Amino acid sequence: YKWTQWIFLQIYNSWYDNTKGKARKINELVSIFEKGGNEKVNAACSNDTKIFNNKEWKAFSKKEKHDILMKYRLAFEGYSEVNWCPKLGTVLANDEIVNDTNGNPISERGGYPVEKKSMRQWFMRITAYADRLLTGLDSLEWSEHIKEIQKNWIGKSEGSEIEFKVKTPPPALPKGKGEKPGYYTTDPKMWKLLQPRVIEMRKNPTESEKRLWKVLRENLEYHFRRQHIINKFIVDFVCLSKNLVIEVDGDIHDLQKKEDEERTNILTMLGFKVIRFKNEEILKNINNVVNKINEALEVLPFGEDLGEVELESIKVFTTRADTLFGATYVVLAPEHELVRKLKKQITNWKEAETYINKVKNKTDEDRTKNDKEKTGVELKGVKAINPANGEEIPVWIADYVLVGYGTGAVMAVPAHDERDFEFAKKYNLPIKPVIVGVYGKDSVFTDDGILIDSEQFNNLTSEEARKKITEFVGGKMVTKFRMRDAIFARQRYWGEPIPLKHNSDGTITELKEKDLPLELPNVKSYESTGTGESPLAGVKSWVKEGYETNTMPGWAGSSWYFLRYMD
């Protein structure tokens, strides 16, 4: 199986260039990073890939660079939920599982309970080729019925990615420290009043604001926000984790010194330090400005008396941004990482944890059946902020939302989505129509139409409103696919070894072509380890060498072997 391993290494050492529509060598990507970072790289990559510049790239450690490149590789390491049977001590395929009389999953062999377990896997980034797969269908002489099945499997959706900020009760303040701004630094009414002005200011920055914003994003280790609402003010820049406000003053500020002083006093009372720069200071000597900002950051303790006030956020994908003003609650998949992150803020955590444990044994198919009764639990003590109108709305976990689909979270608009409508009726949640249509007692209006109760977007068509509302709330238009990256690993002995070695520093090294094939070791027993890992994880000599313990799936070699007939 030398050539199967060789093919794997070609894929492992490649990334997909969306602009050129093809795979390229990973070394070319490294060269791009060295010259200009990744801000302008249009590539297929993991959703959590951070933006960095070339200076940051050069300063990253070997392990940091390794982890970043893993987010771009076409064959990459990650984690996925598998069907784990503790009694058999092995991972089971879907077709090796049946349901007992209560509908719980059990192993076909032995009838033992089966649960979901997150395990390290290798994946093929096949989603990079989704568009090419779709366009390629046009040239195939297949029946339209078969083509439609393929299109539905690929599942292309064009929509919006929108963030809902999370609000939780702020920690108590020491006496004499004034009113804490909390995780959300203004009230919903003030946010609603000032947010249009914020959007306008972001679109039309002064030259000095532009230059300073670029520096704050690229050259400082702390996260800054621009045109952020605190209390009744829109501040130019703020680092919430250090409670530092930066104001840029134009000529008009010479005439409003009293107002500026009052504003500074209020911000100081709320726990913020304020530093000011004139336009000409920034334009003439940006380095001096940066030095002063760094000095201020170093002097301030982390979260000065206020704790970390950086907002968590829930990212949702929706094809119906036109209905955002009608979103009355948000739903997370029970396995969503944010749920555990907010554990201390969730006042009914025991109830939520019981529900999470109950859901984890259900199959995705069972959870998403249309005729299944919807269930869920509200995360009390946690609210989401609707970015369209600043309203606080409840956050729920529910089994019908899957962590592996979309972003693992949905904005619920019960007046315009049947699934959300059923859930809202069951749990007595608000239903707010925002599209002109015909509504019945037990029905929803799911078509496009003319917007109502959507403030400045009233009377727009759904098609017009989708992009405009997305821009208004700072979201972005994106394309998503239903198809998922393919798991390319098995926790079994029999299979081609993956030709990679794990180093002690956490990095991975690929075998050289001259060292292929990497052959399976001779062992006395092929029994599983009992932990879900491959039997190779129990072979001491194999593990000591650092070899990958997962093996390739059965289809690895059979996917290409027919090509050998030609030579």
JOBELNOR-V618794 format. One record per residue. N is the residue number from 1. OMEGA is omega in degrees with one decimal (NA if undefined). Layout:
[[N:OMEGA] [N:OMEGA]]
//
This chain:
[[1:178.7] [2:-172.4] [3:172.9] [4:177.3] [5:178.0] [6:178.3] [7:178.9] [8:-178.0] [9:176.3] [10:179.6] [11:179.4] [12:-177.7] [13:179.8] [14:172.5] [15:-175.6] [16:178.7] [17:-178.6] [18:-178.7] [19:-179.3] [20:178.2] [21:179.8] [22:177.4] [23:177.2] [24:-178.8] [25:-178.3] [26:178.1] [27:177.7] [28:178.8] [29:177.3] [30:178.9] [31:178.3] [32:179.2] [33:-178.5] [34:-177.4] [35:-174.1] [36:-178.0] [37:-175.3] [38:-174.4] [39:-176.7] [40:-179.8] [41:178.0] [42:-172.7] [43:170.6] [44:-177.5] [45:179.8] [46:-175.6] [47:-175.5] [48:179.7] [49:-178.6] [50:176.8] [51:177.7] [52:177.2] [53:-175.1] [54:178.5] [55:178.8] [56:179.4] [57:-178.4] [58:-178.8] [59:-179.1] [60:175.3] [61:178.1] [62:-179.6] [63:179.0] [64:177.7] [65:177.9] [66:-177.6] [67:178.7] [68:-179.5] [69:178.7] [70:179.4] [71:-179.5] [72:-174.4] [73:178.9] [74:167.9] [75:-171.7] [76:-179.8] [77:178.8] [78:-179.6] [79:179.7] [80:176.7] [81:178.0] [82:176.3] [83:-174.2] [84:177.2] [85:-177.6] [86:-176.9] [87:178.8] [88:179.0] [89:-177.6] [90:175.2] [91:-178.1] [92:173.0] [93:-178.8] [94:-176.9] [95:175.6] [96:-176.2] [97:174.3] [98:177.6] [99:175.0] [100:-175.7] [101:178.9] [102:179.2] [103:179.7] [104:-178.1] [105:176.5] [106:179.0] [107:178.3] [108:177.9] [109:176.8] [110:179.5] [111:-178.2] [112:179.9] [113:178.7] [114:179.4] [115:176.9] [116:179.3] [117:179.1] [118:-178.4] [119:177.8] [120:-178.1] [121:166.8] [122:-176.1] [123:167.3] [124:-176.5] [125:-176.7] [126:178.8] [127:177.7] [128:-175.3] [129:-174.6] [130:179.9] [131:179.0] [132:176.5] [133:179.4] [134:-178.2] [135:179.4] [136:179.0] [137:-176.2] [138:-175.7] [139:-179.7] [140:178.2] [141:177.3] [142:176.3] [143:-179.7] [144:179.2] [145:180.0] [146:178.8] [147:-179.2] [148:176.9] [149:179.7] [150:180.0] [151:179.1] [152:178.0] [153:177.3] [154:170.3] [155:-180.0] [156:177.2] [157:176.1] [158:-176.1] [159:-174.1] [160:169.4] [161:-174.2] [162:-179.4] [163:172.4] [164:177.5] [165:-179.1] [166:177.5] [167:175.6] [168:-179.9] [169:179.4] [170:176.0] [171:-178.1] [172:178.9] [173:169.5] [174:-178.6] [175:174.6] [176:-176.7] [177:176.8] [178:-177.7] [179:-179.1] [180:177.8] [181:176.9] [182:-178.1] [183:179.0] [184:-163.6] [185:169.8] [186:178.0] [187:-175.9] [188:-178.2] [189:179.3] [190:177.6] [191:-179.4] [192:-179.0] [193:-172.1] [194:-174.5] [195:176.6] [196:177.9] [197:177.2] [198:-179.7] [199:-179.7] [200:-179.8] [201:178.8] [202:179.7] [203:-174.1] [204:-179.8] [205:172.8] [206:-179.4] [207:-180.0] [208:177.4] [209:178.5] [210:-177.3] [211:-179.1] [212:179.3] [213:178.8] [214:179.9] [215:-179.2] [216:-179.4] [217:-168.7] [218:-169.0] [219:-179.2] [220:-175.0] [221:-178.4] [222:-178.1] [223:178.0] [224:171.7] [225:177.8] [226:-178.9] [227:-176.3] [228:-177.7] [229:173.1] [230:-176.3] [231:179.7] [232:-175.9] [233:168.8] [234:179.8] [235:-175.9] [236:179.9] [237:178.0] [238:170.0] [239:-174.4] [240:-178.7] [241:177.8] [242:178.8] [243:180.0] [244:177.6] [245:176.6] [246:179.7] [247:177.5] [248:-172.9] [249:172.0] [250:-176.9] [251:-176.0] [252:-177.5] [253:174.4] [254:-176.8] [255:-177.8] [256:-178.2] [257:-179.9] [258:179.5] [259:179.7] [260:179.8] [261:178.1] [262:179.5] [263:180.0] [264:-179.9] [265:-179.8] [266:179.0] [267:177.8] [268:178.0] [269:179.7] [270:175.1] [271:-178.6] [272:169.9] [273:-177.2] [274:171.4] [275:-174.6] [276:174.1] [277:174.4] [278:-179.9] [279:-174.6] [280:176.6] [281:-177.2] [282:-176.5] [283:-175.7] [284:-175.4] [285:-177.3] [286:-179.2] [287:178.3] [288:177.5] [289:-180.0] [290:179.0] [291:179.6] [292:178.3] [293:178.8] [294:177.9] [295:179.3] [296:179.7] [297:-179.0] [298:-179.4] [299:-175.8] [300:171.9] [301:-178.3] [302:176.0] [303:-177.0] [304:176.6] [305:-172.9] [306:-176.0] [307:179.4] [308:-178.3] [309:176.8] [310:-176.8] [311:165.9] [312:176.3] [313:177.4] [314:180.0] [315:178.9] [316:171.2] [317:179.6] [318:173.0] [319:-176.2] [320:176.2] [321:178.6] [322:-179.4] [323:-174.1] [324:179.8] [325:178.4] [326:178.0] [327:-175.3] [328:171.9] [329:178.4] [330:179.9] [331:175.2] [332:168.6] [333:-178.7] [334:-178.4] [335:-177.5] [336:-175.2] [337:-178.5] [338:-178.6] [339:178.6] [340:-178.5] [341:-177.6] [342:-174.6] [343:-176.7] [344:-178.5] [345:-177.7] [346:-173.4] [347:177.5] [348:-173.7] [349:-178.4] [350:177.9] [351:-179.9] [352:-178.5] [353:177.2] [354:179.5] [355:179.9] [356:-179.6] [357:179.0] [358:-175.6] [359:-170.9] [360:179.2] [361:179.6] [362:175.8] [363:177.8] [364:-178.9] [365:179.3] [366:-175.8] [367:-172.8] [368:177.9] [369:-177.6] [370:-175.6] [371:-179.1] [372:177.5] [373:-178.7] [374:176.8] [375:179.5] [376:178.3] [377:175.9] [378:174.5] [379:-175.6] [380:-176.4] [381:-179.6] [382:176.0] [383:171.8] [384:178.8] [385:176.6] [386:-174.3] [387:-179.7] [388:-174.7] [389:178.0] [390:-178.5] [391:174.0] [392:-179.5] [393:-177.3] [394:176.6] [395:-179.3] [396:162.6] [397:-178.2] [398:-174.8] [399:-177.1] [400:175.2] [401:-176.5] [402:-177.4] [403:-177.1] [404:-178.9] [405:-177.4] [406:177.8] [407:-177.4] [408:-179.9] [409:178.0] [410:168.6] [411:-174.7] [412:178.7] [413:-170.9] [414:179.1] [415:-173.6] [416:176.5] [417:-173.4] [418:-179.6] [419:178.2] [420:-179.7] [421:179.2] [422:-179.0] [423:-178.6] [424:179.2] [425:-177.5] [426:-174.4] [427:174.7] [428:179.4] [429:-176.3] [430:176.4] [431:-172.4] [432:178.1] [433:177.0] [434:176.1] [435:177.0] [436:-179.5] [437:179.5] [438:-176.8] [439:175.5] [440:-178.5] [441:-177.7] [442:179.5] [443:-179.9] [444:177.3] [445:-173.1] [446:-178.6] [447:169.9] [448:179.0] [449:179.7] [450:-175.2] [451:171.9] [452:178.0] [453:-179.4] [454:175.5] [455:-173.0] [456:179.8] [457:176.6] [458:176.4] [459:172.4] [460:172.8] [461:178.6] [462:-178.4] [463:178.6] [464:-172.0] [465:-174.5] [466:-178.3] [467:-176.2] [468:179.0] [469:177.5] [470:178.8] [471:-177.4] [472:-177.2] [473:177.6] [474:177.8] [475:178.0] [476:177.4] [477:-177.2] [478:174.1] [479:179.6] [480:178.4] [481:178.4] [482:-179.1] [483:-177.7] [484:174.2] [485:-173.0] [486:174.5] [487:-177.2] [488:-179.5] [489:174.2] [490:178.3] [491:-178.7] [492:176.9] [493:-174.1] [494:-179.1] [495:179.1] [496:174.8] [497:176.1] [498:-169.3] [499:-179.4] [500:177.2] [501:177.4] [502:-179.3] [503:-177.3] [504:-179.9] [505:177.9] [506:177.9] [507:-179.4] [508:177.4] [509:177.8] [510:176.7] [511:176.7] [512:-177.7] [513:-177.9] [514:-179.4] [515:178.2] [516:2.7] [517:168.4] [518:-174.0] [519:177.9] [520:178.0] [521:174.1] [522:-178.7] [523:178.9] [524:-176.6] [525:177.3] [526:-177.7] [527:178.2] [528:-178.0] [529:-176.8] [530:178.9] [531:-175.8] [532:178.9] [533:178.3] [534:174.2] [535:179.4] [536:178.8] [537:178.5] [538:178.6] [539:-171.6] [540:-177.3] [541:179.9] [542:-179.6] [543:-179.8] [544:178.4] [545:178.9] [546:-177.0] [547:174.9] [548:-176.1] [549:171.7] [550:174.6] [551:-179.8] [552:177.8] [553:-178.6] [554:-176.6] [555:-178.4] [556:-179.3] [557:-176.2] [558:179.5] [559:-174.5] [560:-169.7] [561:-178.0] [562:179.9] [563:-179.1] [564:178.2] [565:-176.0] [566:178.0] [567:NA]]
//
